[in-house]
Structures are given as C-alpha cells and as structure tokens.
Amino acid sequence: MGYFGYSYYVENKSRLKLLKIHNGSRCVAPSIATVQAGTYKPLSRPLFVYAKRTSFQRAVVRAFIKYIILNERTIARASRYVPLTPAQLRKAKRQYNNAIKGS
C-alpha cells in the first residue's frame, strides 16, 4: 500500500488499484470530482500559493500571481494536478484583486 498523488495513479492505472476511504460519513474513491470537492479526505489536500500582502507592492509579484491565476488550467494540466473548480478560481481572482487594491 502506498500514498501518492492522484496524477501518479492516472499515469499508472494498469498497475495500481484505488483505495476507497471512509471520510467520516461514507466510503469515497479518489477522482477529480472528489478531490475538488474535498470529499476524498484525509488523503487529498489543496495546494496553496501564499504571498504577503505587502509583497503585492512589487510588480513582479503581482505579475507572477496574475500569471498563475490566468493560466491555472494549463498549469494544472501540464503538471497533472487537479484543476480548481470555477468557484475556487473565482475566489482566487477575488483575493488577488483585493490584494492588489490593498498594496
């Protein structure tokens, strides 16, 4: 038995078996939907990018975070990560806009 990222499983489906876990209310199999919804717990977790609010005063930081947000789907696909949901992406954009207003 091993624990690794969902993308590793997707790349190796023919050699691996998924494990459903009991998340406190029911047994859940890993999938993009259960990872995005946070129901494949405790074995899935979000990946965050943190920046201090004061760092948004620097153009390079604003540009980097903006690039991540605008290219999130492409970055997730290329790195084989689970992409954000539309609601999560809207929240990231809102937080970015609030951060640049406050810088």
N, C-alpha and C positions, 0 to 999 in steps of 0.2 A: 504494500500500500504506500502511496506517495501523495504529496501535496504539491501542486504546481499550477501555473496559470492556465486559464481556460484555453488560451490560444495554443498552448502546447498539446492539449488534448485534441483540439481540432486538427492539428497537423499530424497527429499520430492515432487517429480513430481506429485504424485497423489493428493496432497492437494494444490498445488500452480499453478498460471498461470504466464507465462512470459510476460514481457512488452517490446515491441519494442520501441526503442528510435530513435529520429531523430538526427543524428550525424553531421548535417550541410549540408549533401548532400542527404541522404536517410534514411529511417527507417530500423533499424538493430535489429535483435533478438540476444540475448546472446547465444553463443555456444563456444565450444573450439576454433573453427576456428576464430570467430570474436573477441574473447578475445586475442588470439595470434597475430592476425593481427592489433590489436589496433583500430578496426573499431566500437567496441561497446563502444563509448565514449559519455559522460564522466564517465560512470558507471563502467568501468574496468580500472585497473591500474596495472603496473608491480610491482613486489616485488623485491627489491634490497638487496644485502648484500654488505656492504661497509667495507673496511679495508684501513687504512692509508698505503701509500706506504712503509713507514719506518717500519711498523709492520711486513712486509714480511721478515725482517731480523730474525725473530723468527721462529724456525722450527715448533712450534705448530700452528702458524697462517698459514704458508704455507700448512701444512698437513690438517688443517681444511677446508680451501678454496678448496684445491685439492679434498678432500673427497666430498664436496658439488657438485663440477663440475662433478666428475666421477660418482656420484650416483644421479644426478639430476632427472632422470626419476623415479627412485624408491622412492625418497623423495617426489616428486610431487604426485605420485600415492598414497602413504601411507597417505599423508596429505590432499589428494583430491584437490590439487591445479592444475591449468592448467600448463602443462609442457612447457618448452622452445621449440621453433622451432629449427630445425637443424642449421639454420643460427644464431639464438640467442646463441645457445650452442657453436658454433664455435667462436663467438665474445667473449664469456666469457672465453674460453680457451686461446684465443689470449691475452686478457687483463691479465689473470693470468700469462701467460708466460712472458709478458712484465714486470709485477710487480716483478716477482722473479729475472729477469735479472737485474733490477734496484736496488735491495735491497742489 
